[in-house]
Amino acid sequence: MPSQASKQLETFPNPNPDRDYEIKFDCPEFTCLCPKTGQPDFATLHIS
């Protein structure tokens, strides 16, 4: 695993450009640290 995230976004041609798409992403176990208190925060993310 690289030590630093890449700033390049890989793209590819859409095989069906006339079709509408909806992308859904669910992350049931998202964790992070609160920038104010340093305490852990837990969440569920739903992105569409």
Buried (B, 14 or more C-beta within 10 A) or exposed (E): EEEEEEEEEEEEEEEEEEEEEEEEEEEEEEEEEEEEEEEEEEEEEEEE
